[in-house]
Amino acid sequence: MTEKKTATVSTPLPLREGEGVGLPLLYEQSRELICRHSSAVMNAVREEAFREFSASGFPTRKVERYKYTDINELFAPDYGLNLNRFDIPVNPYDAFRCDVPNLSTSLYFVVNDMFYTKALPKSHLPEGVIIGSLKDFATTTYYHQLASKDHDAVTNLNTMLAQDGLYVYVPKGVVVERAIQVINILKSPNTPHSTLHTPHFMVNRRVLIVLEEGAELKMLFCDHTADDCHFLATQVIEAYVGENASLDLYCMEETHAKNVRLSNVYIDQQANSRVNHNVITLHNGITRNKLDLTFSGEGAECDCYGCVIADKNQHVDNNTLITHKVPHCTSNELYKYVLDGQATGAFAGKVLVEQGAQKTSSQMTNQNLTATKEARMYTQPMLEIYADDVKCAHGSTVGQLNDAALFYMRQRGIPLEEARLLLQNAFINEVIDKMKLEPLRDRLHYLVEKRFRGELSKCEGCKLCK
C-alpha cells in the first residue's frame, strides 16, 4: 500500500503532527486519543477494521465496484483530522435558514461527525424514540454488524477513525408522524481566531438507524458545507428495518465544488418491511454513493430512486447492490442523470437473486441526458440470478435532448435555452414526483429549476455559509 500523508488537527498538538505518515500509522499513533473521544461500542470494532484496512489499502479501479472512481487519488491530499474536537462558532438552530418550508420536521444538526446537543429544540418525538449521539447510545447488537460484512476499504477507514455520529431508534409499533430532518454541516477549523489552519479537512461520520417491528419513520439528510475549504467526508449509514416496519430515507447533497463525499449505506429488511430510499445530488464536487440492501425476510419491498444534476467538472458515481436472499420480495430502482459541461456520471447497479429466492420481482432503470459532447456517462446495470421462478428486468439509456421537441418549442416562440431547461426539468421530475413527502417534492421542483438556471447558491440569511 502507498502511504498517504495525513495531518491531524488535535489541539494542543501542532497541526502538522501527523504529516508524512500513512493512515494506518496515523491510527496507531492516535489510537488512544481517538478512543478517548468515543465509546466502548465504537472502540470495540476499530482494531478489526484497522487490520483489514492495513492489509488491503484502498481499492484500485480494477476492483469492479470502484471502476468509475479513483479512490486513491481522492485521499492523496494532506487532510486535517479533528481528533480533539472544536466548536462551531454559532448555534446552527439560530443561524441555519435552509429548512424545507411547510414540512414541519423535527430538526437536528450533525456538525462534522458530532451530534449537536447544545440548545436542542423542544422534542416532538413519541415516547421511546431516541435521536442522539451515537457514542452515547450505540449497542453491540447493531453497530457495525451490517457494515462489517462488506469488507469495504472506505467503510473500514470510517470505522477506524469515526468518533461519533447519529443514533436513531424507533421502538416496536411506534409511528413517527413528523419527518426527522438532519442537517449535516461540514465546518473547517479555519476560523479568524483559530491557530489551526488546513486547506484540506477530512470528516468521518456514522449513522445507525434501528426500526423495530411495525415502526415507521421518515428521515431527510441534507448535506451542506459552511466553509470554502477542500472537504472529504466519509459516511456510513446502517439501517435495520424490522418486520412490518417502514423507512423513508432521503439523502440530499447541496455542497460545493471542493467537496468530496463518499457515502456507504447498508440496509437490512425483515419480513413484510418497506423501504423508500432516495438520493438527490444538486451540487457537489466529487460524489460516490454506495447502497447495499438485503432482503432477509419474505414479502419485503424497496423503491430506490436517484436524481443527479452535474456540470462543470463534477463527478457523481452511484453504485447499488440489492440482494434477494428470500422469496416473495420486490425491488424497484430508477436513477436519472442530467450532465452538462465536462461532468462525469456513473451508475452501476446489480440485483443478486440467490438460490431459493423464488417469486422475486425486480426492475432496474437508468436513464441519462448528456447536454454536451464533453459530458461522459458510464452505465452498467446487472442481473445475477440463481432462481428459476423470477420476474427481473433492467435497462439503461444515454442520449441528448430531443431535437424534434426543441424545434417544436422554438417554432412556438420559446427561446432555445428556455426550451432546453423545460425538457431537462421534465426529464428529472419523473424521479422527484415519486417522492412521498409532498412539501419536499415541491421544494425540490423549485431547487431543480434554480439549479438548471445556474441560480442555486447559499441560502440568504444563513450565517453558517459565509
N, C-alpha and C positions, 0 to 999 in steps of 0.2 A: 504494500500500500504506500502511495506517495503521501508523505507527511504534509499536513496543512498548517499554515500559520494562523493562530487564533489569539487575539488579545483578550484579556479579562478586565471588565470594569468592576472592580471589587474594592471599594473603599474600606480601609485606608491603604490598600496596596496600590502601587502605581498602575496606570492604565496599561502599560506595555508588559505587565508581569508575565503574560503567557506567550509573548512573541517568540516565534522560532520553534514552537513545539507543535506536534500534531494533536488532533482531537483526543485520541486515546491517552496520550501522555498528559494532556491538559486535565483530563478527568482524573487520572491517577494523582496528579499534583493538587487538585482542588476537591478531591472526594469528600474530605471532612467538612469543608465549607459548604458544599452543595447539600450534603446530608443534614447539616445543622439547620438549614433553612427550609427543610422539607419535613416529611413524616415517615414513620416506620414502614407504612404500607408501600409508599413510593420507593423508599430506600431498599426494600427487600428484593426488588427485581432489577436494580441497577447493575449489579455485578454480572448477571447473565447477559443483559443487553450489552454491557461493556465487552464481555468476552466474544460475543457474536460479532459486534461491530469491528473489534480489533482483528478478528480472523478474516472478515470479508471485505471491509472497507466499503466505499461507495460503489454501486454498480456502474459498469460502463454501458455504452449504448448497444453493446452486443446482447445485453440482457433484454429479453422480449418486452417486458413491461416498462422498460426505460429507454426504448429505442428512439423516442422522439424528443427527449430532453437530456442534456448533458449535465448530470448531477455534479460531477467532479468540478466542472467549470463554475457552477453556481457557488460552490463552497471555497473557491480559490482565494477570494479576498481575505484580508486580515480583519475578521469580525470581532467586535467587542461583545462581551457577555456580562450581563448584570448579575454577578454571583452574590453580591451583598445588598441588593435592593436599593432603589432610590424612589422618592415620592414624586408623583405627578404634581406640577405646581398649582393646579386649580382643581376644584371639585367638579368632576365631569357631570354630575347631576344638575349643577347650576349652569355650566358652560356649554354643554353639548346641545345643539339645536337641530339634530338630524332625525328626529322621531318621524315615523310614518304617520301622517295625520289620520285621526279618527280610528286608529287601530286599537286604541285602548289597551296597550300592552303593559305587562309588568316589566319595568326596565331595569337592567343590571349592566354593570361595566366590568370588563376584564382589561386591566392595563398591563400590556405586555403579557406576562404569564400569571399575574396576580388578580384574584377576585377582589374587586374594590369594595371594602367593607365600611369605609368611612361615610357617614351621612346616608346610610341606606334609607330608601323611601319606605313609607308605610306598606306593609305586606298585604297583598290581596290574595294570598295563596290559601288553598283549602288546608284543613288540618292534616298534618302528617307529611305534607310536601316539603322537601328540602331543596333549597338552592343556596349553595355556599362554596367555600373554599375547598378544593379537592384535598389538600393536605390535612384538613380538619375532619373530613367525613369519609374518605375513600376506605373501602374494605377489601381484604384479600379475596373475597368471594368473586368480585367483579374486576378489580383494577388489573389491567394488562393481560387478562385472560384471553380476550379475542385477539388483541394486537400481537401477542407472543406467537401465535400460530402462523403468522405471515412471514416471520424471519426477514422482514424488510429493513434495509440499512437505515433509511430515514427514520423509521419508527424506532429502531434500536438507538439511534442517536438521540432522539427525543426522550426516550425512556431513561437514557443515561444522564441527561442534563436537565430535564424538566424538574422544577422545584415546586410548582403549584399549578393551579388551573381551576376548572369549574366542575362542581358536582351537582347533578340534578337527580332527584329521586321522587317518584310518584308511587304511593302505596296501592295495594290491591283495591280495585273498584273505584278509585278516585278519578274524577274528570276535572282537569284544569281548564275551565272555560276561557279564561283570559290568556292570550298568547304570551309567551315569555320571549322578550326581546333582549338579546345580549349584544352589546357594542364592544367589539374587540378593538382596542386602541393600541397602536404601536407608537411608543414615545421614547425618544433617544435621551441620553444624559447630557446632550449639548445645550444646556441652559446658560443664560448670561452669568449666573453666579456659581456655576459648576467649574471645578478644575479638571473634570473628566471630559474629554472630547474624543470622539471617534467618528470617522466618516462612514463606517460600516458597523451595523449593530444587529446582533442575532437574538431572536426570541424563540423559546421552545415551550409551547403551551399544550396542556392536556385538558380533555373534556371527557367526563364519564356520565352517561345518561342511563338510568335504570327505571324501567316501567314494569311494575308487577302486573299480575293477571287482571285484565279488564280495565287497566288505567288508560287515560287519554291525555295527550299533550301536544301542543303546537309550539315549536321553537323557531325563532328567527335570529340568525347570527349575521351581524353586519360588520365587515372588516374595514377599518379606516386607519389612515396614517395622520399623525399630528405634527410631523416634522419633515423638513426637506433633507432627509437622510437616506442612505442606502440601507434598507432593511432586508433581512432574511428571516422569515417566520416559518417554523415547522409547527404543525398542529396535528395531533392525533385525537380523534373522536371515537369512543367506544360506546355503542348504544345497544342495550339489551331490551328487547320488546317481548314482554311476556304473553302468555296465552290470552287471546281475545283483546289484546291491548292495541292501541293506535298511536302512532307517532307521525306528525308532520314536521319535517326538518327542512328549513330554508336557510341557505348559506349564500350571502350576497357580498361580493367584493367590490369596493369602490375606493381603491388606494391611489397610488401614483406610479409613474414610470420607473422609479428607482426601487420598487418593491419586488421582492421575490417571495412567493407564497407556495409552500409545499404542505398540502393537507391530505392526510390519510384517514379515511372514515371506515370504521368496521361496524357492521350491523348484524345482529343475530335475531331472527324472528322465530317465535314459537307458534304453536298451532293456532290457526284462525286469526292471526295478528295482521295488522295492516300498516304499511309504511309508505309515506309520500315524501320522497327526497328530491329537493330542488337545488340546483347550483346556478347562480347568476353572476357572470363576470361582466361588469360595466366599465371598469377602468383598472388598469394594472400595469405591471412591468413584465414579469415572468411568473406564470402560474402553472402549477401542476396539482390537479385534484385526482386522488385515487379513492375509489369506492370498492370495498369488498363486502358483499351482502350475502348472507347464508340463510336458507330456509331450513330450520331444524325441526319444524312441526308442520303437520299436514294442514292444508286449507289456507295457508298464508298468502298474502298478496302484497306486491310492491309496485309503485309507479315512480320511475326515476326520470326527472326532466332536467335539462340543462340548456342555457342560452348564453352565447358568447358574442360580445361586440368588441372587436380589436382593430387597431390601426397603427400607424407609425411602425415601430419595430417590436410591438408587443407580441408575446408568445403565450398561448394557452393550450395546455395538454390535459385532456380528461381521459382517465383510464378506469374502466369498470370491470368487475368480475362478479357475476351473480351465480351462486352455486345452489342448484336444486338437489338437496340431499334426500328429500322425501317426496312421496306422491302428492298430487292434487294441489300444487302451488302455481301461482300466476305471477309473471313479471312482465313489465312493460317499460321500455326505455325510448325516450325521444330527446335527442340533442341537436341543437341548431346553432350554426356559427355564421356571422357576417364579418368578413375580413376585408380591410381596406389598407391602403398604403403598402408597406412591406411586412405586414403582420404574418405570423405563422400560427396555424391551428393544427391540433392533432386530436383525434378521437380513436381510442382502441377499446372496444367493448367485447367481452366474452361471456357467453352463457354456458355454464357447465351443468349438464344433466347427468347425475350419477346413476349407476346401475340400481334399478329398483324404483327410481323416481318416475313412475308411470303417471299418466294423465297430466303431465306438465304442460302448461301453456305459456309461451314466451314470444314477445315481439320486440325487436330492437331496430331503431331507425335513426340514422344520422344524415342530416341534410345541411348543405353548406353553400353560401354565396361568397365568391371572391370578386370584389369590386374592381380590382386592378390586376394587371398582368404580373406584378411583383409579389402579390399575396400568395401564400402557399398553404394548402390544406392537405393533411395526411389522414386517411380514414381506414380503419381496419376492424370491421365487425366480424365476430367469430362465433361459431356454434361448435360445442363438443358434447356429443350425445351418446350415452351408453344405455338408453332405454328405448323400447320399440313402440310404445304407445304414447306419443307426444305430439304436440302441435307447436312447432317452433318456426320462426321466420326472422330474417334480418335483411337489411339493405342500407345502402348509402348513396348519396348523390353529391356531386360537386359541380357547380355551374355559375353562370353570371346572370345579371338581371336580364329579363326577357326583353329583347329588342322590340318585339311587336307591341308589347304593353307600353314601353317607353314611347314609341312612335304614336300610339293611340292617345296617350295622355298629352303629348306635346301638340298634337293636332287639335286638342280642345283647350289650348292656351295655357297649359301648366308648364312652367319653366323646367328645364332638364333636371337641375339639382333638386327641385321640389318633387318631381316625379320619381327620381331615384330614392329620395327619402321615404316617400309614401310606400313604394314597393318593398324597401328594406323593413319598414315598420310592419307591414302586413306579413312579411315572412317570419319575423321573430315573434310576433304576437301570438302565434299558434301555441308556443310554449307558455308564454305568460298567462294566456287565457285558461290554462289548465290548473293554475294555482288556486287553491281553495279559500285563501284569506282575501276577501274582496277588497278591503282597503289597501292591502299590499299590492294586489293586482292593479288597482287604479293608479297607485303611486308609481309602480314600475312602468306602466304605459307612458306616464309623464317623463320619468327619468330616461327611458329609452329614446324618446323623441329628442330630448335635450342632448343626449349622447350623440345621436346621428347628426345633430346640427352643430356639434362641437361646442356646446354651451355648458356641459357638465363640469362643475367646479366645486370648490369647497363651499360648504353651506354658509350663507350670510349670517353673521352674528355668532358664529362658533369660535370661542376664544381658544379652543384646543388646536385649531387648524391654522395657526399663524407661524 
